[in-house]
């Protein structure tokens, strides 16, 4: 058992100063004050002056490496466990990207298993940019129904020169497969969509949802802050469905990217419901820049730590409440992906906890009831 005393609790909702007791891999009790009997053995942490938030969920991260747009030497390596721990991330959702040719979902699956053995929670999307998309068991329905670690499909590229330009009927069929597999496997089954730089980028999603007669919430579009026009379109789309912001790209492309903390605040001002907004890192993936003819100009790498940086800036610069900023990388993403035991601090939930100082620096990380930092 672990007893954390005197923390300022954001569950992610502000609950004041609390003591929190964990046992095994679960949260057992939350109270104003807890005093254990001497015969009960527990590790005690004094969190006076610290904030406790749920362990962050990085819902779009290239855990097994990515890249390749600049040739073989531009392939990125697997992300080590330390990159997640130092970022306060206790749950990672892995994916492939551009390279669904020399990389495969099997490598992502084995990295998911490795992260689980190392102490944090992990899941994955099956597939990559391409449609038809690579799978492990032959189609996305079978992957979702039969492989525990697979909870969705993606990232499928749209509105991008690296996309395979799937027709509306192909997107509808992909959603249909995902829906059946998700129902059988008890999964979310969302289609994680890589949104590119083309104008009117959400058009294929609207058309597919209309033709297939399904909700836009079957899609989970990411990189919605990559340029000014997609961000403006996201203000309308986000009133109906989920939009994901990418945290790691802004420092490298400040002239193009909308800073995520700014994006969160201005989506809210535009009337987008908070629960529709999520924030992920795109960590481990390459962040390339191309000219108008598709020539690679430069390439950078993202990291999970960018999520907490933008959460902090949303509070300190944009004036959001801490609970609003924390929600986008905890309870909101857990709800989208149907991770029912993640994203909140409450009795019976998984014991994924992060203690921060007042400057949002990570001080302690507990993952599945174990102190890992």
C-alpha positions in Angstrom: 0.0 0.0 0.0 1.0 3.6 -0.6 -0.4 6.5 1.5 0.0 9.9 -0.1 -0.8 12.7 2.4 -1.7 16.4 2.1 -1.8 16.6 -1.7 -3.9 19.2 -3.5 -6.1 16.8 -5.5 -7.2 17.3 -9.1 -9.1 14.2 -10.0 -8.9 15.9 -12.6 -11.6 18.0 -10.9 -10.4 20.1 -8.0 -11.2 18.4 -4.7 -9.0 20.3 -2.2 -6.4 18.9 0.1 -6.8 15.1 0.5 -5.0 11.9 1.5 -5.0 9.1 -1.0 -4.4 5.4 -0.2 -3.6 2.8 -2.9 -3.4 -0.9 -2.6 -2.3 -3.4 -5.2 -2.9 -1.6 -8.5 -6.0 0.3 -7.4 -7.0 3.5 -5.5 -8.6 2.3 -2.3 -9.7 5.4 -0.3 -9.7 9.2 -0.7 -10.3 11.2 2.4 -9.6 14.5 4.1 -7.3 12.7 6.5 -6.2 9.1 6.7 -4.3 7.4 9.6 -3.4 3.8 9.2 -3.1 1.3 12.0 0.6 0.5 12.8 0.2 -3.1 11.8 -0.7 -2.1 8.2 2.5 -1.7 6.2 2.4 1.2 3.8 4.9 3.5 2.1 4.0 7.0 3.1 4.6 10.1 0.9 4.2 13.6 2.2 2.8 15.6 -0.7 2.5 18.9 1.1 2.7 21.7 -1.4 2.2 19.3 -4.3 -0.6 18.8 -6.8 -1.8 15.3 -7.5 -3.3 14.6 -11.0 -4.2 11.4 -12.8 -1.4 9.8 -14.7 -1.3 11.3 -18.2 -2.6 9.3 -21.2 -0.6 9.8 -24.4 -3.1 8.7 -26.9 -1.0 9.0 -30.0 2.7 8.1 -29.7 5.1 6.2 -31.9 6.3 3.9 -29.2 8.2 1.5 -31.6 9.7 4.3 -33.7 8.6 6.0 -36.9 9.9 8.3 -39.6 11.7 7.5 -42.8 10.5 10.5 -44.9 14.2 11.5 -45.2 15.5 8.0 -46.1 16.7 5.1 -44.0 18.8 7.3 -41.7 15.8 9.3 -40.6 14.0 6.4 -39.0 13.5 7.0 -35.3 14.2 4.4 -32.6 11.8 3.0 -30.0 10.9 5.3 -27.1 12.4 4.1 -23.8 10.4 3.8 -20.6 12.1 6.8 -19.1 10.6 9.2 -21.8 7.2 8.4 -20.4 8.0 8.4 -16.7 9.7 11.8 -16.8 6.7 13.2 -18.6 4.1 11.9 -16.1 2.7 9.6 -18.7 1.4 6.3 -17.2 -0.6 5.1 -20.2 0.6 5.1 -23.9 -1.3 4.2 -27.0 1.1 3.3 -29.8 0.7 3.6 -33.5 2.5 3.3 -36.9 2.7 6.3 -39.2 4.0 6.9 -42.7 5.9 3.7 -42.8 3.5 0.8 -43.0 5.9 -0.9 -45.5 9.2 -1.6 -43.6 7.5 -1.4 -40.1 4.5 -3.4 -39.1 1.8 -3.6 -36.3 3.6 -6.7 -34.8 6.5 -4.5 -33.7 4.2 -2.0 -32.1 2.4 -4.9 -30.3 5.6 -6.2 -28.9 6.6 -2.7 -27.6 3.1 -2.5 -26.0 3.9 -5.8 -24.2 7.3 -4.5 -23.2 5.9 -1.3 -21.7 3.4 -3.3 -19.7 6.1 -5.5 -18.3 8.1 -2.4 -17.4 5.3 -1.1 -15.3 3.1 1.3 -17.3 -0.1 0.7 -19.2 -0.1 0.5 -23.0 -2.4 -0.2 -25.9 -2.2 0.4 -29.7 -4.0 1.1 -32.9 -3.7 -1.4 -35.7 -2.8 -0.1 -39.2 -0.8 2.8 -40.6 -1.2 5.7 -43.0 -2.2 3.4 -45.9 -5.6 2.1 -46.9 -5.9 -0.9 -47.2 -4.0 -0.8 -44.0 -1.6 -3.4 -42.5 -3.0 -5.6 -39.8 -1.8 -8.6 -37.8 -4.6 -11.1 -38.3 -5.7 -10.1 -41.8 -8.3 -7.4 -41.2 -9.0 -4.7 -38.6 -12.1 -6.6 -37.3 -10.1 -9.6 -36.3 -7.4 -7.5 -34.7 -9.9 -5.6 -32.6 -11.9 -8.6 -31.6 -9.1 -11.0 -30.8 -6.1 -9.0 -29.6 -6.5 -7.5 -26.2 -4.0 -4.7 -26.7 -5.6 -3.3 -29.9 -8.3 -0.7 -29.2 -8.6 1.2 -32.5 -7.3 1.7 -36.0 -4.7 4.2 -37.3 -3.2 6.5 -37.9 -4.9 6.7 -41.3 -3.6 9.6 -43.3 -6.0 12.0 -45.0 -5.6 15.5 -46.6 -1.8 14.8 -46.9 0.6 14.1 -49.8 1.7 11.0 -47.9 -1.8 9.6 -47.8 -3.0 6.8 -50.1 -6.0 9.0 -50.9 -8.7 6.5 -49.8 -12.1 6.9 -51.5 -15.2 7.6 -49.3 -16.4 4.1 -49.8 -13.0 2.8 -48.5 -13.3 4.9 -45.3 -16.9 3.7 -44.8 -15.8 0.0 -45.1 -12.9 0.6 -42.7 -15.3 2.1 -40.2 -17.7 -0.8 -40.6 -14.9 -3.3 -40.0 -13.8 -1.4 -36.9 -17.3 -1.2 -35.5 -17.9 -4.9 -35.7 -14.5 -5.8 -34.3 -14.9 -3.3 -31.5 -18.3 -4.6 -30.6 -17.0 -8.2 -30.4 -13.9 -7.2 -28.5 -15.5 -4.6 -26.2 -13.2 -1.8 -27.5 -13.6 1.8 -28.6 -12.8 1.0 -32.3 -12.2 4.6 -33.2 -10.3 5.4 -36.4 -7.3 7.7 -35.5 -6.9 10.0 -38.5 -3.7 11.8 -39.4 -4.9 15.3 -40.7 -2.6 16.8 -43.3 -2.0 20.2 -44.7 -4.6 20.2 -47.5 -7.4 22.8 -47.4 -10.9 21.7 -46.2 -9.3 18.7 -44.4 -12.4 17.5 -42.6 -14.4 17.1 -45.8 -13.6 13.3 -46.2 -14.8 12.7 -42.6 -18.1 14.5 -43.1 -18.7 12.6 -46.4 -17.9 9.2 -45.0 -20.1 9.8 -41.9 -23.0 10.9 -44.2 -22.6 8.0 -46.6 -22.1 5.4 -43.9 -24.8 6.8 -41.6 -22.6 6.7 -38.6 -21.5 9.3 -36.0 -18.5 11.5 -36.6 -17.3 10.2 -33.2 -16.2 7.1 -35.0 -13.2 9.2 -36.1 -10.5 10.6 -33.9 -8.7 13.2 -36.0 -5.3 14.4 -34.8 -2.9 17.2 -35.6 -5.8 19.6 -35.6 -3.5 22.5 -34.7 -1.0 22.0 -37.5 -1.9 25.2 -39.4 -4.3 28.1 -39.3 -7.0 26.8 -41.7 -7.4 23.3 -40.1 -7.6 25.0 -36.7 -10.4 27.3 -37.9 -12.2 24.3 -39.4 -11.7 22.4 -36.1 -13.8 25.0 -34.3 -16.8 23.9 -36.2 -16.0 20.2 -36.3 -15.2 20.1 -32.6 -18.7 21.1 -31.7 -19.9 17.8 -33.1 -17.0 15.4 -32.4 -13.5 14.9 -31.0 -10.5 16.8 -32.0 -6.9 16.0 -31.0 -4.1 18.5 -30.7 -0.5 17.6 -31.1 1.8 18.9 -28.4 5.3 18.2 -29.6 5.4 20.0 -33.0 4.9 23.7 -32.0 8.4 24.4 -30.7 9.9 23.3 -34.1 7.3 25.0 -36.3 6.1 28.1 -34.5 5.3 29.9 -37.7 2.9 27.2 -38.9 1.6 25.3 -35.8 -1.0 26.8 -33.4 0.5 26.5 -29.9 -1.5 23.8 -28.2 -2.2 25.7 -25.0 -3.5 28.6 -27.1 -5.6 26.2 -29.2 -7.3 24.7 -26.1 -8.3 28.1 -24.8 -9.5 29.4 -28.1 -11.5 26.2 -28.9 -13.3 26.7 -25.7 -14.0 30.3 -26.5 -15.4 29.2 -29.9 -17.9 27.0 -28.1 -16.2 23.6 -28.5 -17.1 21.4 -25.4 -14.1 20.7 -23.2 -14.8 16.9 -23.3 -14.3 17.0 -27.1 -10.7 18.3 -26.8 -7.7 16.0 -26.3 -4.0 16.5 -26.3 -1.4 13.9 -27.4 2.3 14.1 -28.1 3.0 12.4 -31.4 6.2 11.4 -29.5 8.7 9.2 -31.2 7.5 10.3 -34.6 9.3 12.5 -37.0 8.0 16.0 -37.5 8.9 16.8 -41.1 8.6 20.0 -43.1 8.1 19.9 -46.9 8.1 22.5 -49.6 5.3 23.0 -52.1 6.8 20.3 -54.3 7.0 17.7 -51.6 10.7 18.1 -51.0 11.8 17.5 -47.4 13.2 20.6 -45.8 13.9 19.5 -42.2 12.9 16.8 -39.8 12.5 16.9 -36.0 11.4 14.4 -33.3 8.6 14.8 -30.7 8.6 13.6 -27.1 5.9 12.8 -24.5 7.1 15.6 -22.2 5.5 18.1 -24.5 2.0 17.3 -23.1 2.7 18.5 -19.6 4.5 21.6 -21.0 1.4 22.6 -22.8 -0.9 21.8 -19.9 1.2 24.1 -17.7 1.1 26.9 -20.3 -2.6 26.5 -20.7 -2.9 27.4 -17.0 -0.1 30.0 -16.7 -0.4 31.8 -20.0 -4.0 31.2 -21.2 -5.6 31.3 -17.8 -7.4 28.0 -17.9 -8.3 26.3 -14.6 -5.9 23.5 -13.8 -8.7 20.9 -13.9 -9.6 22.1 -17.5 -6.1 21.8 -18.7 -5.5 18.4 -17.1 -8.7 17.0 -18.5 -7.5 17.0 -22.1 -4.8 14.4 -21.4 -6.6 12.4 -18.8 -10.4 11.9 -18.5 -11.2 13.1 -22.0 -8.8 10.7 -23.8 -9.9 7.9 -21.5 -13.5 8.5 -22.5 -12.7 8.6 -26.2 -10.8 5.3 -26.1 -13.1 3.7 -23.5 -10.3 3.1 -21.0 -12.8 2.9 -18.2 -10.2 2.5 -15.3 -8.0 5.4 -16.5 -8.1 9.1 -16.5 -9.6 9.8 -13.0 -8.6 9.6 -9.4 -11.4 7.8 -7.5 -11.8 4.7 -5.4 -11.6 1.6 -7.6 -9.7 3.3 -10.5 -6.2 2.2 -11.5 -3.6 3.7 -9.2 -1.9 5.9 -11.9 -0.9 9.1 -10.1 1.4 12.0 -10.7 2.6 14.5 -8.1 3.6 17.9 -9.4 5.2 20.9 -7.7 3.6 24.3 -8.2 5.7 24.9 -11.3 4.3 21.7 -12.9 7.5 19.7 -12.5 7.1 16.0 -12.0 8.1 14.9 -8.5 6.6 11.4 -8.1 5.0 9.0 -10.5 2.9 6.0 -9.4 1.9 3.6 -12.1 -0.5 0.7 -11.4 0.2 1.1 -7.7 4.0 1.1 -8.0 6.3 4.0 -7.4 8.3 4.3 -10.6 9.7 7.8 -10.0 
